[in-house]
Amino acid sequence: MSTAVESHVRPWGADRLAPYPTVTHRPQVAVTLDPDTQLGVFTDHTGTVIEMGKHGTSKGTETKTVTNSDSAPDQGHDQDAEQD
């Protein structure tokens, strides 16, 4: 016979919770595609184009190196990142 034990212990992660930060609502109503640039154009309720912020792109490369190819290879690698 097993008995269920009720526990009213507060979960350990509950003390780590914090209120959400203030949210800024953007008045975006529609997004269309500019045929020349292939970028989204955001407009508000009056049809005025609004800026939605900049987004960057990044590219990473990795090169493996081997310094001793006959008996016990000593391998390493080199990493490179590029962001705009």
Backbone hydrogen bonds in HBPLUS format (Angstrom, degrees):
<---DONOR---> <-ACCEPTOR-->    atom                        ^
c    i                          cat <-CA-CA->   ^        H-A-AA   ^      H-
h    n   atom  resd res      DA  || num        DHA   H-A  angle D-A-AA Bond
n    s   type  num  typ     dist DA aas  dist angle  dist       angle   num
A0014-ALA N   A0011-PRO O   3.15 MM   3  5.58 157.4  2.20 114.3 121.0     1
A0016-ARG N   A0013-GLY O   3.01 MM   3  5.38 151.0  2.09 110.1 119.2     2
A0017-LEU N   A0014-ALA O   3.42 MM   3  5.57 161.8  2.46 103.3 108.4     3
A0029-VAL N   A0043-THR O   2.79 MM  14  5.91 172.2  1.79 158.5 158.0     4
A0030-ALA N   A0043-THR O   3.28 MM  13  5.47 161.7  2.31 142.5 146.3     5
A0043-THR N   A0030-ALA O   2.99 MM  13  5.47 160.2  2.03 155.1 158.8     6
A0032-THR N   A0041-VAL O   2.97 MM   9  5.18 158.7  2.01 139.9 145.3     7
A0041-VAL N   A0032-THR O   2.67 MM   9  5.18 158.1  1.71 155.3 161.3     8
A0034-ASP N   A0039-LEU O   2.94 MM   5  5.53 175.5  1.94 162.4 162.0     9
A0038-GLN N   A0034-ASP O   2.75 MM   4  5.21 142.1  1.89 150.2 159.2    10
A0050-ILE N   A0042-PHE O   2.85 MM   8  5.65 162.4  1.88 143.5 148.7    11
A0044-ASP N   A0048-THR O   2.94 MM   4  5.54 152.3  2.02 145.3 151.7    12
A0047-GLY N   A0044-ASP O   3.02 MM   3  5.31 162.3  2.05 113.4 119.1    13
A0084-ASP N   A0057-THR O   3.10 MM  27  5.79 160.2  2.14 160.7 166.7    14
A0059-LYS N   A0082-GLU O   2.85 MM  23  5.28 151.0  1.94 152.2 160.5    15
A0082-GLU N   A0059-LYS O   2.88 MM  23  5.28 147.5  1.98 153.9 164.0    16
A0061-THR N   A0080-ASP O   2.91 MM  19  5.26 161.2  1.94 148.0 153.1    17
A0080-ASP N   A0061-THR O   2.97 MM  19  5.26 151.8  2.05 158.0 156.6    18
A0063-THR N   A0078-ASP O   2.86 MM  15  5.14 159.8  1.90 149.0 155.9    19
A0078-ASP N   A0063-THR O   2.79 MM  15  5.14 147.8  1.89 144.7 155.7    20
A0065-THR N   A0076-GLY O   2.89 MM  11  5.17 170.4  1.90 133.9 134.0    21
A0076-GLY N   A0065-THR O   2.99 MM  11  5.17 155.5  2.05 143.7 147.4    22
A0067-THR N   A0074-ASP O   3.14 MM   7  5.55 166.2  2.16 144.7 148.4    23
